[in-house]
Amino acid sequence: MVCGFRATTKNKYRELQDHLVRQHFQDRIKSALPTRRPFMCPDDGCKVEGKDWQALMRHYTGKHGILEGYLKEVIASGQVARGMLRNGNGEKMRTYMFDFSCLI
């Protein structure tokens, strides 16, 4: 089964970020973040407090390169195919299209 993600909103990066966290890396992200207030960033030296879990998740996975690191791990393991990520209109979004069939 191939993931088949297609961005449909104006904020395609955020939509992709949310999708990757919820569908492919949820367990890893959830184990790293607090589940109740205060939603403080777990990165050493970072003092950001999210207004809610989703805000902290977006900060942590984006600003600290967490998703990028996870994706690099998966690519290095040979579990995904490289290609071109496109949005719902066929426009180029990112350098890679990830086949997450191994993660679903």
C-alpha positions, -999 to +999 in steps of 0.1 A: +000+000+000+014+034-010+007+065+012-009+086-015-007+119+003-019+149-016-018+184-002-051+203-007-047+235+014-028+267+008-003+259+036+011+227+020+042+225+042+020+225+074-004+200+058+025+177+049+040+182+084+007+172+101+003+142+078+038+129+084+034+132+122-001+117+124+003+090+098+039+079+098+058+091+129+031+095+155+045+071+181+080+086+179+067+122+182+042+114+210+069+097+231+091+128+228+064+155+237+045+162+269+009+151+269-004+178+292+004+214+301+028+229+302+036+220+266+074+228+268+098+219+240+119+189+249+149+202+229+178+211+253+181+248+256+148+256+239+123+276+261+093+275+237+060+266+253+032+256+229-003+268+235-014+232+229+001+199+218-003+206+181+014+239+183+043+223+202+044+194+178+047+218+148+074+238+165+094+208+176+092+189+143+098+219+121+121+243+140+144+216+153+145+195+121+130+164+138+108+154+108+137+160+084+159+138+105+133+110+106+129+112+068+166+110+063+168+079+085+140+062+064+157+072+031+191+059+043+175+026+053+163+021+017+127+018+028+114+046+005+117+055-031+130+089-041+111+110-066+091+143-066+065+153-041+036+171-058+005+187-044-030+180-054-027+202-085+005+184-097+027+213-086+062+205-072+064+208-034+096+190-023+125+172-037+113+137-027+082+117-030+081+091-002+066+057-006+057+050+030+042+016+024+067+001+048+055+024+075+018+021+072 
